[in-house]
Amino acid sequence: MAVLSRSLAPAASIATGLLAVTWSASALTGTVVDLSLPLEYAGGHNESPGAIQFKDSLSTTPAVRSAIVLEDGKIVASYFRDDVEPEDTGPVFSTTKSWISLLVGILVDDGLLDLDDALGDVFPDEDGTIWPEGDHSFERDVTIGDMLSMTSGLVDPGNLWEDMDPDTMGGGDLTDSLAFPDIGVKGEFSYLSVSNILSYVIKERSGMTPLELATDRVFPGMGIEAGDFKWEVNGDGMQQSYTGLHLTPFDMAKFGQLYLQHGLTSADNRVVSEKWVLQSQEFKTDAEFGMTYGHLFWLLNGGAWNMPYLGSIYCAMGLGGQTVCVREDLKRVVVQMTDLTEDTATSPTVPFAATFAGMNEITSFDVEEGDEQSQKNGGETSAAGSFHSFATASVLVGAFVQVLLF
């Protein structure tokens, strides 16, 4: 391990529509672990007061398959339902979006792509074989930055749920992908559930598909090998951009740790710049429901939900409660994977079960703090109490969970 420390980056003040909160994106400080190796278990794993509460809380939520808490790069708590093997893979749905954000960041770092590049710049189509027929000036003017912040004005088509064929969902090829979204209002947050446009952007500017780029630049440093994961493709053989990855909870945790380490997979190997990581977690737009949005990452602030002990958190989130959340001041990563059912797809609490249990600032995963922690957590700010507090905010996020389609 290596320990790096740098100063704090400036904080950004934002308004959520509920109350003013401050989102702080901090520069790297803390332990850097080698992500090419298996994650280590901390001494006293699952024996601390926080770990016991974490497991007890999740055991009352049957849909949760697995969950992990990392602190300082080590596993301090983990939960696996009795019928689940720790190395089982599962669909992570829209968590895929945040992996795409990482790959876009690599191209930006390499000078191959700029956030101000418009889709018409990436796909000029001088011979008229790429863009669909008709006037697509609106789509041509959409920038990469617009797509990352969900302010492009591209919205889910009204018939999205009529045909869920993976060959065509989001677009069966480049032309179909460009034609797939409907047009809304540019500059306003509008969550685009499925799209394959950014996969073709990556291919156009790098010469590699998202899978090829990740295999070349990301997966080796994270110890992820072929067979450890699955990435669904469209009929063109292109990896889906906004859904489609299947991962283990350990790989999910490594992704969160990669961001906590600000793009380092080890002390001497950088995957993406620290600048990009900080940009990804910076406020780009108000996403409503007490949440805001970065570059294909959700930003949560406990103050907006009257739970200040949750602090500032940024998350990759997928349908039904597939989450990777990072809280930098606590140096924690919390991962959750769930079964996808009708209930979990619309539940206001299940998607955040592990996050609220594991990100509480007074929940200790230090075995030596047993008695003191038990006294501290006697009230509503215990892990279990976080669920009670969150129930008061469910009216805010219930609608959000329903728009988090993938």
N, C-alpha and C positions, 0 to 999 in steps of 0.2 A: 504494500500500500504506500501511497504518497499523500502528503498533506500540503495543500496549496491554499494560499490566502490572498485575497485582493480586497480592495475597498468596495463599498456599496455603490451601486449605480443609482441615478436619480429616480425618485418615485414619481409615478404619474397619478394625478388626482382625477377621478372619474365620477360620474353621476350615474346611478343605476335606475333612477326613476323611483326608488324607494327611499334612499338616503344617500348622502355623499359618503363615499368610502375611498380609501387610498390603496392603489395597487402598487406594490414595490417589487421591481425586478432587480435582484441583487447580483453582483458579480460573484464569481466562484470563490467559495471558501469551504474548507473541510477535506474529507478523505476522498481520494481518488482510488477506486478499486479497479483491478484488471478484469474487464467484462468478458474477455475471451475464456476465462476460467469459470467453473461453476460458482455460483454465489455461495458464500460461507454463512454458516449459522453462528449467531452470536452465542457466547457462553450464557447458559441459563435460558436458551431459546424456549419459548412458550411457558416459562416459569414465573415471569414477572407479573405484577398486578395488572399492568396494561395488557399483556398478552392473554391472561386468563379472562379478563373482561372482553377482550376482542373476540376470542373464541366463543365465549358464552353468548355474546350478542349475535354472532353470525349463526350459531346453532339454532337460534329461534327463527331464522329466515331460511326455510327449506329450499328456496330457489337458488341460493348461493352454492356454487359448486366448489370454489376455491378462493382463497384470499391470502395475501402476503403483505407483511409490513417490513420494509427495510429501514434501518436507521444507521447512519454513517456507513452505508454500503453493506451491512450485514443483515441477515434475516433474524429479526427479533421476535416475530410472531407469524404463525401460519395456520391456516385452517383448510382442511380438505374433507368434504363430505364423505361419509363412509363408502359410498359407491364410486368414488372418484380416485383415480391414481394421480399422484402429483405431476407426472410427465404427460398427462392427457392434453391433447390440443383441442381447441374449440374455436368457433367463429367469434371474431372480435368486432365485426360489423364496422361502425364508423370510427373506431379506433384506428382503422386503416388510414383515415384522412391525415392523422398526425404523422404517420410514417411517410406519407407522400409529402407532407410539409418538410420533413427532414431531407428527402431527396431533392426537392426544389431548392432548399438551402445550400446543398452541395453544389448545384449548378450555379447558383448566385455567387457562391464563394469562388468558383472556378472562372467566373466571368463569362459563362455561357448563357446566362439568362439574367434579366433585370426585372424587378417588380413592376416597372413602368412599361415593360413590353406588352403590347396588346396582342390579342389572338390573331389579328390581321397581320401583325409583324412576324409572328411565329409561323403562320401559315399564309404567306402572301398569295399563293394559288394563281400564279401568272398564266397557267394554261387552263384554268377553270375546271380542274378535276377534283378539287378538295372540298370546297364549300358547297352546301346544298343549293339548289336552284332558288331564286328569289332574292329579295333584299335582306341581307344579313349584316347591314352596317352597324346595328346595335351590338351584335355579338362580336364583330370584328374589333370594336372599340373597347371591349372588356379587357382589362389588364390582368396580369398574373397576381398582382397585389389585391385586386378586386375579388378574385376567386378565392384567395387564401383567407380573406376576411369575411366572406359570405356577404359582400355588398355589391356583387356584380350585376344584380338585377336579373340574373338567370335563376329560374325557379322550377320546381318539380312540375312536370306536365300533369294536367288534370286526370289523365288516364293511367297514372303511374302504377296503380294497384291492379289494373286489369290484366297486365301481362308481366309476370315476374320471371320470365325466361332469362337465365343468366347470360345467354348468348347475345341478347339484345338489350338487357337492362343497362341504362346509362349510355347506350349506343353500341351497336354491333361492330362498327369500324369507325375510322376517323370522321368520315362524312356524317354518319348517323349520330356520332357523339356530339358534333357541333350543332346538329339539328334537334337533339333530344330535349333540351330544356325549353320551357316556355319563357316568355319575357315578362318581367315585373318592373319594379322601380329601382333604377340604379342608385346606389348610395345608401339604401336602407338595408338593414340586416334581413336576410331571407335565407333560411337554411336549405341548401340544396342537398337532398338526401343521397342521390346517386348521380354520378357523372363519371365519364372516363376521359374527359378532355385533358386533364393534367398528365395522365399517363402518356398521351400522344405528344404533349409538350415536352416531356422528359425525353421521349424517344427522338423527337425532331432535333432537340438542341444537344443531346449527348451522344446520339447514335446507339443508345442502349435502352431497352425496356426498363421499367421500374425494377423488375426482378433482377435483370442483369446488372443494373447499377448498384442495387443493394448487395448483390452477391460479390461484386467487385470491391465496393467501398465501405460497406457497413457490416454485413454479417460476419466476416472473418474476425473482426475486432470484438464482436459480441459473442463469439463462440456458437453461432447459429449455423448449422449445417443443413444441406439438402436432406429432406426426410424429417427434419424437426418441425416443419411448418408446411402450410399450403397457402397458395394465393390464387384465388379463382380468376378465370379469364373470360373475356367475351368471345363472340364467334370468330373474331379476328386473331385470337390467341394473345390478346393484350391484357395485362393485369388490370383489374378494375381499380379505379382511383379512390373511390370514396367508401368502399366496403370490400370484403373478399378475403382478407387475411385470416388464417387460422393459426393460433399460437399456443404455446404452453404458458401457464402463469409465470414461470421463471423468466421466459423471454419477455413477457410483458413487463416484469419487474426490472429487467436489464434496460429496457427502453426508457423507463422512468429514471433509472440511475444514470443513463447516458445524458439525459437532460439535466439532472441534478449536478452532474459533473461538467455541464456546459459544453458538451460535444466531445469530451475525451472518453475513449474506451479504456485507456490506461494513461499513466503519467506521461508516456512518450508517444502516444498515438491519438491524433485528433481526427474525428470523422467530419465534423462540421464546426464552423467558427463559433466562438463564444458570442460574437455579435449577433449571429443568426438565432441562437438559442434565446438570447434576451429579447430580440425582436419578436420572436414567436409568442412569448408570454406577455408582451406589452399590449395594453388596451388599443384595439382598433375600432370597435363599435360596441354600442350597447345592444346586447342580445335579448334584453327583457328578462322577466322572471327573476330579477335579482342577479343575473349573470351577465358577463360581458364576453367578448371574443377577441382572440389574437390571430395568429396564423394557423388556422385549423386546430386550435386549442381553445378549450373553454376556460374561462377565468372565474373563479369563485372567491367571494370575500365573505367571511363569516358575519361581518358587521351588517351586510345587506340582509341577512336572514336572522338578525338579532341573536347571533351566536358568535360573538367576537372571539371566543376561545378557539375557533377554527382557523383564524388568521387568513392569510392569502394563499390560495391554492390554484394551480393550473392543472388541467386534466385533458387527456385523450379519452373520449367517451363514445361508447357504442350502444346500440339498441339493447334494452333489457337489463343493463347493468354491467356491461363489460367496460371496466374503467382502469386507467393508470393515472394516478394523481400524485403531484409533487408539491411538498411544502418545504421551501428552501430554508427558512429560519430554523426548522426542527431537523433538517437534513433527513427527511422521511420521504419514502415512496410507498404508496398503498395501491395494491392491485386487487381487483375483484373480477371473477368470471361467474356467470350465472346461466341457468337454463333459460331459454327463451320461450315464454308462454304468453298467453293473452294478458295474464295478470302482470307479469314482469314488464311487458312492453308498455304498460300504462301506469304502473305503480309510481307514486311520488316518493317512495322511500327506498325500495329495493335497490335502485341504481346507485344509491349513496351509502348503502349499509356499511361497507368496509371503510369508506372514506371518513364518515362521521365517527366511527368507532376508533379509527387509527390516527386521525389527524388532530385530535383534541390536545391542546398544548399542555394541559396538566396531567394527561395520561402518561405514566412513566413505564418504559420498557426496561428499566434498570432493576434487576433482581434485588439489589441491596436496599432499595427504597420501599420495600414491602409495607411496613407498618405505616410509615408517613403517607404513602400514596393511598392506602386504604382510607385514611382519615380525610385526605383531600377530596377523594372521589365519592364522598358520601352524599353529595347533592346532585343537582342537575347537570353538572359539568363532567360527570363520569361518562365512560363510553356508552353505557346503557342510557344514561340521561340525555345524551346527544340525540337519541331517537325520539325521546319525549319532546325535546325542544324543537326538533325538526318537524314534528307533527304540526306545530303551529305555523310552519312555513309551507306546508304541503299544498295549500291553495295556490301559492306562487309557482311552485315547480311542477305541479300536476299537469298543467298545460304544457310546460316545457318538455316533459318526458314524452308527451304525445307527439310533439313535433320532432323529437330526436328519433327519426324513423329508422335509421340504420346505424 
